[in-house]
Amino acid sequence: MTCFVYIIGSFKANKLTTYVGWTNNIDERLNKHNSSKGAKSTRGRQWELIYYEECNSKSEALKREYELKNDRKFRSYIKDEYLNAQP
């Protein structure tokens, strides 16, 4: 089964907040986050997909999700790349 690890971002008071998660359907999961049916910490905001990786299994996705949540340097890099790509 193909799974994905993703980073979504949302602006509030000119600050980009990110959230890391995993799913087997990115579009459906993003819709849940944006309709306040996703994780409790993502409710009430509009989110955009800013990064994702494809994984071969759920266990691989969970492992990578854990790594991304704890790798602040990589998340800062992804945030900077996203912000620099904005018009």
Secondary structure as the mmCIF struct_conf table of DSSP 4:
data_model
#
loop_
_struct_conf.conf_type_id
_struct_conf.id
_struct_conf.beg_label_comp_id
_struct_conf.beg_label_asym_id
_struct_conf.beg_label_seq_id
_struct_conf.end_label_comp_id
_struct_conf.end_label_asym_id
_struct_conf.end_label_seq_id
STRN STRN1 CYS A 3 LYS A 12
TURN_TY1_P TURN_TY1_P1 ALA A 13 ASN A 14
STRN STRN2 LYS A 15 THR A 23
BEND BEND1 ASN A 24 ASN A 24
HELX_RH_AL_P HELX_RH_AL_P1 ILE A 26 ASN A 34
TURN_TY1_P TURN_TY1_P2 SER A 35 SER A 36
BEND BEND2 GLY A 38 GLY A 38
HELX_RH_3T_P HELX_RH_3T_P1 LYS A 40 THR A 42
TURN_TY1_P TURN_TY1_P3 ARG A 43 GLY A 44
BEND BEND3 ARG A 45 ARG A 45
STRN STRN3 GLU A 48 CYS A 55
BEND BEND4 ASN A 56 SER A 57
HELX_RH_AL_P HELX_RH_AL_P2 LYS A 58 ASN A 70
HELX_RH_AL_P HELX_RH_AL_P3 ARG A 72 ALA A 85
#
